[in-house]
């Protein structure tokens, strides 16, 4: 930031790789949600679904350089890859630097549960590196290293304060992500005028509880006015319509610059 508190744009474009952009049920053979964001200093993941370790290694991403994982909610296709990430870091990647895991209220308890469910006894492993957990409060910006993160409560799974959309400000860019959610006006504030909005588009025009369809998103885009929009988390219904969709879409392994 400059002396006036204005966020200055970095000299280097940020890169976002869609390590995985699929839904919970591998529609289109896609990996679970996991986005890798890097800049001059920033290096973090947004979500880490169950298949993410495979996808990260397929993309030859150096995982020891990732310093933060932002978790939108505790469903396995967004959160279930963390035990594999942590144990690989412990026993194979030989990580030494701290890893910060960020998410909604209940993160610490949920992390312990998923570790024990995946690898019983793993919570008692003596770590070679520090794991720091940060539970965010909705609408309260948090400074996390190179990141300024604001969480917005969304409608997914009936636990409103345990599922988030994120607005992430770093190196002069703003990246927003809806997470999984039915429509809520919180998405307008989360994504307003963002340099990049990554938005769920689970169905084309079928309205279902707790997920966002493209038709509903399109109705509200004039209020969100993102500078760039990329659709993700698409079902077979959406994937079958890709040739007719007038928006940019995520693909596993796709990299963009912002």
C-alpha positions as CSV (number, residue, x, y, z in Angstrom):
1,X,0.0,0.0,0.0
2,X,1.1,3.6,-0.5
3,X,1.2,6.3,2.2
4,X,-2.5,7.0,1.7
5,X,-3.5,3.4,2.2
6,X,-4.2,2.7,-1.4
7,X,-3.5,-0.8,-2.6
8,X,-0.9,-0.6,-5.3
9,X,-0.8,-3.0,-8.2
10,X,2.3,-5.2,-8.2
11,X,4.8,-5.2,-11.1
12,X,4.1,-8.8,-12.0
13,X,0.9,-10.4,-13.0
14,X,-0.6,-12.9,-10.6
15,X,-1.1,-16.4,-11.9
16,X,-4.1,-18.6,-11.0
17,X,-3.9,-22.3,-11.9
18,X,-7.1,-24.3,-11.7
19,X,-5.5,-27.4,-10.2
20,X,-9.0,-28.9,-9.9
21,X,-12.3,-27.3,-10.9
22,X,-14.7,-30.2,-10.7
23,X,-17.7,-30.9,-8.5
24,X,-18.0,-33.5,-5.8
25,X,-18.9,-36.3,-8.3
26,X,-16.1,-36.0,-10.8
27,X,-18.4,-34.6,-13.6
28,X,-16.4,-34.5,-16.8
29,X,-13.6,-36.5,-15.1
30,X,-12.4,-33.3,-13.3
31,X,-10.5,-33.1,-10.1
32,X,-12.0,-31.6,-6.9
33,X,-11.8,-27.9,-6.3
34,X,-8.3,-26.5,-5.7
35,X,-6.9,-23.2,-7.1
36,X,-3.2,-22.2,-6.8
37,X,-2.5,-18.5,-6.8
38,X,1.0,-17.1,-7.0
39,X,2.5,-13.6,-7.4
40,X,5.7,-11.8,-6.5
41,X,5.3,-13.0,-2.9
42,X,1.9,-14.5,-2.5
43,X,1.6,-18.3,-2.8
44,X,-1.6,-19.9,-1.6
45,X,-4.4,-22.4,-2.3
46,X,-8.1,-21.7,-2.4
47,X,-9.7,-25.0,-1.3
48,X,-8.0,-28.4,-1.3
49,X,-10.5,-31.1,-2.3
50,X,-10.0,-34.8,-1.8
51,X,-8.1,-35.4,-5.1
52,X,-5.9,-32.3,-4.8
53,X,-2.6,-34.0,-4.0
54,X,-2.8,-36.0,-7.2
55,X,-3.7,-32.9,-9.2
56,X,-1.0,-30.7,-7.5
57,X,1.7,-33.3,-8.4
58,X,0.3,-33.7,-11.9
59,X,0.9,-30.0,-12.3
60,X,4.4,-30.3,-10.8
61,X,3.6,-27.6,-8.2
62,X,6.2,-27.2,-5.5
63,X,3.9,-27.6,-2.5
64,X,6.5,-26.5,0.1
65,X,6.3,-23.0,-1.3
66,X,2.6,-22.8,-0.6
67,X,2.2,-20.8,2.7
68,X,-1.6,-20.6,3.1
69,X,-4.7,-22.7,2.3
70,X,-8.1,-20.9,2.3
71,X,-11.0,-23.3,2.9
72,X,-14.5,-22.2,1.9
73,X,-16.3,-25.1,3.7
74,X,-15.8,-28.5,5.1
75,X,-17.2,-30.8,2.4
76,X,-14.7,-33.4,1.2
77,X,-14.5,-32.0,-2.4
78,X,-13.2,-28.7,-1.0
79,X,-11.5,-29.8,2.3
80,X,-10.8,-33.5,2.1
81,X,-7.3,-33.2,0.5
82,X,-5.8,-31.5,3.5
83,X,-4.8,-34.7,5.3
84,X,-3.0,-35.9,2.2
85,X,-1.3,-32.5,1.8
86,X,-0.2,-32.5,5.5
87,X,1.1,-36.0,5.6
88,X,3.0,-35.7,2.3
89,X,4.6,-32.5,3.7
90,X,5.6,-34.4,6.8
91,X,7.0,-37.6,5.4
92,X,7.9,-37.0,1.8
93,X,8.2,-33.3,0.9
94,X,10.0,-32.7,4.2
95,X,8.4,-29.3,4.8
96,X,9.9,-27.1,7.4
97,X,8.2,-23.7,7.1
98,X,4.8,-22.9,8.7
99,X,1.6,-23.6,6.9
100,X,-1.5,-21.5,7.7
101,X,-4.9,-23.0,7.1
102,X,-7.8,-20.6,7.1
103,X,-11.5,-21.2,7.2
104,X,-14.9,-20.8,8.9
105,X,-15.6,-21.3,12.5
106,X,-15.1,-25.0,13.4
107,X,-12.0,-25.3,11.3
108,X,-9.8,-26.7,14.1
109,X,-12.3,-29.3,15.1
110,X,-13.1,-30.2,11.5
111,X,-9.4,-30.6,10.7
112,X,-8.9,-33.0,13.6
113,X,-11.9,-35.0,12.5
114,X,-10.9,-35.3,8.9
115,X,-7.3,-36.2,9.8
116,X,-8.5,-39.0,12.1
117,X,-11.1,-40.3,9.6
118,X,-8.5,-40.4,6.8
119,X,-5.5,-41.6,8.8
120,X,-6.3,-42.8,12.4
121,X,-3.7,-41.6,14.8
122,X,-2.4,-38.9,12.5
123,X,-3.4,-36.1,14.9
124,X,-0.8,-37.4,17.3
125,X,2.1,-37.1,14.8
126,X,4.9,-34.8,15.9
127,X,5.0,-32.3,13.1
128,X,8.3,-31.2,11.5
129,X,6.6,-27.9,10.7
130,X,4.1,-25.6,12.4
131,X,0.5,-25.7,11.3
132,X,-1.4,-22.6,12.2
133,X,-5.3,-22.5,11.9
134,X,-7.2,-19.3,11.6
135,X,-11.0,-19.2,12.0
136,X,-12.4,-16.1,10.2
137,X,-15.4,-14.0,11.3
138,X,-17.8,-13.0,8.5
139,X,-17.3,-9.5,7.1
140,X,-14.1,-8.8,9.2
141,X,-11.1,-8.4,7.0
142,X,-8.1,-10.4,8.2
143,X,-4.4,-9.7,7.4
144,X,-2.7,-13.1,6.6
145,X,0.8,-12.5,5.4
146,X,0.6,-11.1,1.9
147,X,-3.2,-11.5,1.9
148,X,-6.1,-9.4,3.1
149,X,-9.0,-11.8,3.2
150,X,-12.7,-11.0,3.8
151,X,-15.1,-13.9,4.3
152,X,-18.8,-13.6,3.4
153,X,-21.3,-16.1,4.7
154,X,-23.1,-18.0,2.0
155,X,-25.9,-20.6,1.7
156,X,-24.6,-24.1,1.5
157,X,-25.5,-27.1,3.6
158,X,-27.7,-25.2,6.1
159,X,-24.7,-23.9,8.2
160,X,-24.5,-20.3,7.0
161,X,-21.5,-19.2,9.1
162,X,-19.6,-22.4,8.2
163,X,-19.5,-21.8,4.4
164,X,-17.8,-18.8,2.9
165,X,-17.3,-16.8,-0.2
166,X,-14.0,-15.0,-0.2
167,X,-12.7,-11.6,-1.3
168,X,-8.9,-11.8,-1.4
169,X,-6.8,-8.7,-1.9
170,X,-3.1,-9.1,-2.6
171,X,-0.4,-7.3,-4.6
172,X,-2.9,-4.8,-6.0
173,X,-5.4,-7.4,-7.2
174,X,-8.7,-8.5,-5.9
175,X,-9.8,-12.1,-6.4
176,X,-13.2,-13.3,-5.4
177,X,-14.6,-16.8,-5.2
178,X,-18.2,-17.7,-4.5
179,X,-17.5,-21.1,-3.1
180,X,-20.6,-23.4,-3.2
181,X,-23.8,-21.6,-2.5
182,X,-27.3,-20.8,-3.5
183,X,-27.8,-17.2,-4.5
184,X,-27.3,-14.7,-1.7
185,X,-26.7,-10.9,-2.0
186,X,-23.5,-11.4,0.0
187,X,-22.0,-12.4,-3.4
188,X,-22.5,-8.9,-4.7
189,X,-20.2,-7.4,-2.0
190,X,-17.8,-10.3,-2.2
191,X,-17.3,-10.0,-5.9
192,X,-18.0,-6.3,-6.7
193,X,-15.6,-5.0,-9.3
194,X,-13.1,-7.7,-8.5
195,X,-10.2,-8.2,-11.0
196,X,-11.3,-11.8,-11.1
197,X,-14.5,-13.5,-9.9
198,X,-14.4,-17.3,-9.9
199,X,-18.0,-18.4,-9.7
200,X,-19.8,-21.7,-9.2
201,X,-22.2,-22.5,-12.1
202,X,-23.4,-25.9,-11.1
203,X,-26.4,-26.0,-13.4
204,X,-27.4,-23.9,-16.5
205,X,-30.8,-22.8,-15.4
206,X,-32.0,-25.5,-12.9
207,X,-32.5,-23.9,-9.4
208,X,-31.5,-26.2,-6.6
209,X,-30.9,-25.6,-2.9
210,X,-27.4,-24.6,-1.9
211,X,-25.8,-24.4,-5.4
212,X,-25.6,-21.6,-8.0
213,X,-26.9,-21.9,-11.5
214,X,-25.7,-19.8,-14.4
215,X,-29.0,-18.2,-15.2
216,X,-29.2,-16.8,-11.6
217,X,-25.6,-15.6,-11.7
218,X,-26.3,-13.8,-15.0
219,X,-29.2,-12.0,-13.5
220,X,-26.9,-10.5,-10.9
221,X,-23.8,-9.8,-12.9
222,X,-24.8,-6.2,-13.6
223,X,-24.6,-5.6,-9.8
224,X,-21.3,-7.5,-9.3
225,X,-19.6,-6.1,-12.4
226,X,-16.4,-8.2,-12.1
227,X,-13.6,-7.3,-14.5
228,X,-13.2,-11.0,-15.4
229,X,-15.4,-14.0,-14.7
230,X,-14.4,-17.6,-14.8
231,X,-17.0,-20.3,-14.2
232,X,-16.2,-23.4,-12.2
233,X,-17.7,-26.4,-10.3
234,X,-19.9,-27.4,-13.2
235,X,-22.1,-30.5,-13.4
236,X,-22.6,-32.7,-16.5
237,X,-25.5,-30.4,-17.4
238,X,-23.3,-27.4,-17.7
239,X,-20.4,-29.3,-19.3
240,X,-22.7,-30.4,-22.1
241,X,-23.5,-26.8,-22.9
242,X,-20.0,-25.4,-23.0
243,X,-20.0,-24.5,-26.7
244,X,-23.0,-22.2,-26.2
245,X,-21.8,-20.5,-22.9
246,X,-20.6,-17.0,-23.5
247,X,-18.3,-16.9,-20.5
248,X,-14.8,-18.1,-19.7
249,X,-14.7,-21.5,-18.0
250,X,-12.2,-23.3,-15.8
251,X,-10.4,-26.4,-16.9
252,X,-8.2,-28.7,-14.9
253,X,-4.6,-27.4,-15.3
254,X,-5.7,-24.1,-16.9
255,X,-3.6,-21.1,-15.9
256,X,-4.6,-17.5,-16.2
257,X,-3.0,-14.2,-15.3
258,X,-4.6,-11.3,-13.6
